[in-house]
Amino acid sequence: MRSRRPTTFQIAVDLVILTVRDARLAVLLIERGNDPYRGQLALPGGFLRDGEDLPDAAERELREETGLHGLSPHLEQVGSYATPGRDPRGAIASVAYLAILPDLPVPVAGTDAAAAGWYAIDTRPLAFDHDRILRDAVERARTRLENTPLAAAFCREPFTIGDLRAVYEAVWGVPLDPRNFHRKVTGLSGFVTSTGETRHPPTGRPANLYRRGPAATLYPPLQRPNAASPPTV
């Protein structure tokens, strides 16, 4: 049996940066300014630098791609992607990170991008295997909303329960019953903490304001409704 030589990979970091804009889940995409895939949409990212750890590279790319500093985003690793042929430049493995931030302005394109902007999460096709990475990251976010207080990372504090419900509706893609949602969220220990203040809209009743509570997990979890079923949460 002939032995195979080990493959030497270059390591890249790709970012799936999600936010809620105009009540819809949006992802930051760039238009590639260089080959390969010049002119096509792709996830932002870049190569790991000498002496740099993966989380540090992800945070650096996030700062460079959003143009915003002093942020404290939710940032977590989604997975690693090294399928042969995924990058025409050679053996390049990508470590993908999910970043979640409250509503952000239109980003400024980085040095290797022709343009950057917010797009619907069903925008296709993307360069490389970024369709797959985006699908995996969105599903991770949807699942995490069931089991953790991650939805609060999409909200600027303080927020109302209505603001939080809008995040769930945007990420899950289904409408939710306002009264049931309010009852369940405020009944979950440590999910949200009241500030004791209210927001007074131009019309309608004042709404209580909240901040994210100390809980790391939600018990019982908020179950994601089937898109074809009536809203129950």
WOBEL-V624191 format. One record per pair of residues at least 12 apart in sequence whose C-alpha atoms are under 10 Angstrom apart, sorted by the first residue. I is the first residue (numbers start at 1). J is the second residue. Records with the same first field share a line. If there is no record, write none. Layout:
BEGIN
I=J / J
END
This chain:
BEGIN
7=91
8=90 / 91 / 92 / 93
9=82 / 90 / 91 / 92 / 93 / 94
10=47 / 48 / 90 / 91 / 92 / 93 / 94
11=46 / 47 / 48 / 49 / 54 / 80 / 81 / 82 / 91 / 92 / 93 / 94 / 95
12=45 / 46 / 47 / 48 / 49 / 54 / 57 / 58 / 80 / 81 / 92 / 93 / 94 / 95 / 96
13=43 / 44 / 45 / 46 / 47 / 48 / 54 / 55 / 57 / 58 / 61 / 77 / 80 / 93 / 94 / 95 / 96 / 97
14=42 / 43 / 44 / 45 / 46 / 47 / 57 / 58 / 61 / 62 / 77 / 78 / 80 / 94 / 95 / 96 / 97 / 98 / 130 / 133 / 134
15=27 / 28 / 29 / 42 / 43 / 44 / 45 / 46 / 58 / 59 / 61 / 62 / 65 / 75 / 76 / 77 / 78 / 94 / 95 / 96 / 97 / 98 / 99 / 130 / 133 / 134 / 137
16=28 / 29 / 42 / 43 / 44 / 45 / 62 / 75 / 77 / 78 / 96 / 97 / 98 / 99 / 100 / 130 / 133 / 134 / 135 / 136 / 137 / 138
17=29 / 43 / 44 / 62 / 65 / 66 / 73 / 74 / 75 / 97 / 98 / 99 / 100 / 101 / 118 / 134 / 137 / 138
18=98 / 99 / 100 / 101 / 102 / 103 / 104 / 118 / 119 / 120 / 121 / 134 / 137 / 138 / 141 / 154 / 171
19=99 / 100 / 101 / 102 / 103 / 104 / 118 / 153 / 154 / 155 / 167 / 170 / 171
20=100 / 101 / 102 / 103 / 104 / 118 / 154 / 155 / 166 / 167 / 168 / 170 / 171
21=102 / 103 / 104 / 105 / 118 / 119 / 120 / 167 / 170
22=103 / 166 / 170
23=103 / 163 / 166 / 167 / 168 / 169 / 170 / 171
24=119 / 120 / 121 / 166 / 167 / 169 / 170 / 171 / 173
25=103 / 118 / 119 / 120 / 121 / 122 / 138 / 154 / 167 / 168 / 169 / 170 / 171 / 172 / 173
26=103 / 117 / 118 / 119 / 120 / 121 / 122 / 123 / 170 / 171
27=43 / 99 / 100 / 117 / 118 / 119 / 120 / 121 / 122 / 123 / 134 / 138
28=41 / 42 / 43 / 44 / 65 / 66 / 104 / 106 / 107 / 116 / 117 / 118 / 119 / 120 / 121
29=41 / 42 / 43 / 44 / 65 / 107 / 109 / 113 / 115 / 116 / 117 / 118 / 119 / 120 / 121 / 123 / 126
30=42 / 43 / 44 / 45 / 65 / 107 / 108 / 109 / 110 / 112 / 113 / 114 / 115 / 116 / 117 / 118 / 119 / 126
31=43 / 44 / 109 / 112 / 113 / 114 / 115 / 116 / 117 / 126 / 127
32=44 / 109 / 110 / 112 / 113 / 114 / 115 / 116 / 127
33=109 / 110 / 111 / 112 / 113 / 114 / 115
34=112 / 113 / 114
35=88 / 89
36=87 / 88 / 89 / 127 / 128
37=88 / 126 / 127 / 128
38=113 / 114 / 127
39=113 / 114 / 115 / 127
40=114 / 125 / 126 / 127 / 128
41=113 / 114 / 115 / 116 / 117 / 119 / 123 / 124 / 125 / 126 / 127 / 128 / 130
42=113 / 116 / 124 / 125 / 126 / 127 / 128 / 129 / 130 / 131 / 134
43=96 / 116 / 126 / 127 / 128 / 129 / 130 / 131 / 133 / 134
44=61 / 62 / 64 / 65 / 66 / 109 / 110 / 112 / 113 / 116 / 130
45=57 / 58 / 60 / 61 / 62 / 64 / 65 / 94 / 95 / 96 / 97 / 110 / 112
46=58 / 60 / 61 / 94 / 112
47=61 / 92 / 93 / 94 / 95
48=61 / 94 / 95
54=77 / 95 / 96 / 97
55=75 / 76 / 77 / 95 / 97
58=75 / 76 / 77 / 95 / 96 / 97 / 98 / 99
59=71 / 72 / 73 / 75 / 97 / 99
61=110
62=75 / 97 / 99
63=110
64=107 / 108 / 109 / 110 / 111
65=107 / 108 / 109 / 110 / 111 / 113 / 116
66=104 / 105 / 106 / 107 / 108 / 109 / 110 / 116 / 117
67=105 / 106 / 107 / 108 / 109 / 110
68=104 / 105 / 107 / 108
71=101
72=100 / 101 / 153
73=98 / 99 / 100 / 101 / 102 / 153 / 154
74=98 / 99 / 100 / 101 / 150 / 152 / 153 / 154
75=97 / 98 / 99 / 100 / 101
76=96 / 97 / 98 / 99 / 100 / 137 / 140
77=95 / 96 / 97 / 98 / 99 / 137
78=95 / 96 / 97 / 98 / 99 / 133 / 134 / 136 / 137 / 138 / 139 / 140 / 141
79=94 / 95 / 96 / 97 / 98 / 133 / 136 / 137
80=93 / 94 / 95 / 96 / 97 / 133
81=93 / 94 / 95 / 96 / 129 / 130 / 132 / 133
82=94 / 95 / 129
83=129
85=128 / 129
86=127 / 128 / 129 / 130
87=127 / 128 / 129
88=128
94=129 / 133
95=133
96=130 / 133 / 134 / 136 / 137
97=133 / 137
98=133 / 134 / 136 / 137 / 138 / 140 / 141
99=137 / 141 / 153
100=141 / 150 / 151 / 152 / 153 / 154 / 155
101=151 / 152 / 153 / 154 / 155 / 156
102=151 / 152 / 153 / 154 / 155 / 156 / 157 / 167
103=154 / 155 / 156
104=118 / 154
105=117 / 118
106=118
121=134 / 135 / 138 / 171
122=134 / 135
138=171 / 172
139=171 / 172
141=171 / 172
142=168 / 170 / 171 / 172 / 173 / 224
143=171 / 172 / 222 / 223 / 224
144=217 / 218 / 221 / 222
145=167 / 168 / 171 / 172 / 217 / 218 / 221 / 222 / 223 / 224
146=168 / 172 / 217 / 218 / 219 / 220 / 221 / 222 / 223 / 224
147=216 / 217 / 218 / 219 / 220 / 221 / 222 / 223
148=191 / 215 / 216 / 217 / 218 / 219 / 221 / 222
149=185 / 190 / 191 / 192 / 212 / 213 / 214 / 215 / 216 / 217 / 218 / 221 / 222
150=167 / 168 / 191 / 212 / 216 / 217 / 218
151=163 / 164 / 165 / 166 / 167 / 168 / 171 / 191 / 212
152=164 / 167 / 168 / 191 / 192 / 210 / 211 / 212 / 213
153=167 / 212
154=166 / 167 / 168 / 171
155=167 / 211 / 212
156=211
157=195 / 209 / 210 / 211 / 212
158=193 / 194 / 195 / 197 / 198 / 199 / 208 / 209 / 210 / 211 / 212
159=192 / 194 / 195 / 198 / 199 / 207 / 208 / 209 / 210 / 211 / 212
160=182 / 192 / 194 / 198 / 199 / 206 / 207 / 208 / 209 / 210 / 211
161=178 / 181 / 182 / 183 / 185 / 186 / 192 / 207 / 208 / 209 / 210 / 211
162=178 / 179 / 181 / 182 / 207 / 208 / 209
163=209
164=181 / 182 / 185 / 192 / 210
165=177 / 178 / 181 / 182 / 185 / 233
166=178
168=181 / 224 / 233
169=224
172=224 / 225 / 226 / 227
173=224 / 225 / 226 / 227
174=224 / 225 / 226 / 227 / 228 / 229 / 230 / 231
175=225 / 227 / 229 / 230 / 231 / 232 / 233
176=224 / 225 / 230 / 231 / 232 / 233
177=230 / 231 / 232 / 233
178=231 / 232 / 233
179=232 / 233
180=231 / 232 / 233
181=222 / 231 / 232 / 233
182=233
183=233
184=220 / 221 / 222 / 233
185=218 / 221 / 222 / 233
186=210
187=220
188=215 / 217 / 218 / 219 / 220 / 221 / 222
189=213 / 214 / 215 / 217 / 218 / 219 / 220
190=212 / 213 / 214 / 215 / 216 / 217 / 218 / 219
191=210 / 211 / 212 / 213 / 214 / 215 / 216 / 217 / 218 / 219
192=209 / 210 / 211 / 212 / 213 / 214 / 215
193=209 / 210 / 211 / 212 / 213 / 214
194=208 / 209 / 210 / 211 / 212 / 213
195=208 / 209 / 210 / 211
196=208 / 209 / 210
197=209 / 210
198=210
END
